[in-house]
């Protein structure tokens, strides 16, 4: 995996973790509406982060190599 793709994935992971913490913090006040408040805060942010990361990977990272990896063991390339 190349460096740009790795950086994008790490940034996406950090953002998702921050959004999760924010949604939990936001929803801890009202015990009757924890699930609704958490979902209302987390789902749109997480969806935007994942879609943005996918677009960034497509735009800024080079395509993966088209070669199929074939290990060469004891039997050689035909084995």
C-alpha positions, -999 to 999 in steps of 0.1 A, spaced: 0 0 0 14 34 -9 19 63 15 -9 85 3 -35 58 7 -22 50 42 -23 86 53 -59 89 40 -70 58 59 -53 69 91 -69 103 89 -103 87 83 -98 64 114 -89 94 136 -119 114 124 -143 85 130 -129 80 165 -133 118 172 -169 117 158 -177 87 180 -164 105 211 -183 136 202 -216 117 197 -212 99 230 -204 131 248 -234 148 231 -259 121 240 -249 115 276 -271 142 291 -305 128 284 -309 91 294 -343 89 276 -330 99 242 -295 85 242 -300 63 211 -317 90 191 -292 117 200 -263 95 193 -276 83 160 -285 119 150 -250 131 157 -229 101 146 -245 87 115 -243 118 92 -208 127 103 -195 91 99 -212 88 65 -196 120 53 -162 109 66 -164 75 48 -176 90 15 -150 117 17 -122 92 23 -134 70 -6 -133 101 -29 -99 111 -16 -85 76 -22 -98 76 -57 -85 111 -65 -51 113 -47 -37 78 -46 -23 59 -76 -42 29 -88 -31 -5 -75 -9 -26 -97 -28 -49 -120 -3 -77 -116 -15 -109 -98 9 -120 -71 21 -155 -77 45 -168 -51 74 -190 -63 79 -219 -40 99 -250 -42 81 -262 -73 90 -230 -93 66 -208 -113 45 -237 -127 41 -256 -94 
